[in-house]
């Protein structure tokens, strides 16, 4: 697992495989954080009030999930280890 700062080198690589890994991990990191935020919201433990409706954030999470799935399928087809 990476944090966002650790993906910078991959994102700026000349190798498209590294850039795909960075794209995947950047999205995964943001997706995981959004999931945690929505879980806290549902549990009544979120320490702030979102400025946009929760349904928009939930929809964003689903879109991100689909995007991650697409990147995973592409990586598998192209033989790219996302680890």
N, C-alpha and C positions, 0 to 999 in steps of 0.2 A: 504494500500500500504506500502511496505517495502522499505528500501534501502539495498544495499548489506551487509553492516555490521550487519544489524538486522536479516539476514538469517543464520548467523553462528551458533547460538544456535540450530536452527531447523535442520541444516545440520549435526550437530554432535549428534543429538538425537538418542537414541536406538530405537525409534518408527519410523517405516518406513513411517507412515503417515506424520509425521513432516518432514522427509527427502524429501518426495514427494512435500510437500508444499514449502520447500526451493528450490528444483530443479525448480519448476514452477516459483517462484518469482525471482530467479536469472536469469532465461531465459527471463522472462517478462521484467525485468528491462533493460537488455541488448538489447532486441528487441525494446523497446520503445526508447532507446537512439539512436539506429541505424536508426529507422524510422525518428526521429527528424533530425539526421544528413543528411539523404537523402533528406528530405524536404528542409532543408537549402541549400543543393547543388543545387536542382532543382530551387530554388528561387534566386540562385546566391549570397547567403548570408553566405556561409560557409567560416570560417576564416582560413582555411588551404586547401591544395591540397592533396587529398587522394593519397597514394602511389600505390594503386591497382585500377584496373578499376572499375568504378561505377557499371557496370553490375554484377560484382562478389558480391559487397555489396548488390545489389538489390536481387540477387539470395539467398544470405545468409539470408536476411530478410524473404524471402518466405519460406525457409527451417525452420527457427525459428518459423514462424507462424504455419506451419504444426506440428512442434514438440509441441508447446504450445497447439494446438488443441488436439493432442493425449493425453497430460497430463490432459487436462480438461475432456476428455471423460473417461479416466481411473479413475480420481477422482470421477466423477459422478457415475460410476459403483460401485466403492468401498465405496461410501458414505463418501468421504473426502471433508470437507469444505476448499476450497483454500483461503478463506478470511482472 
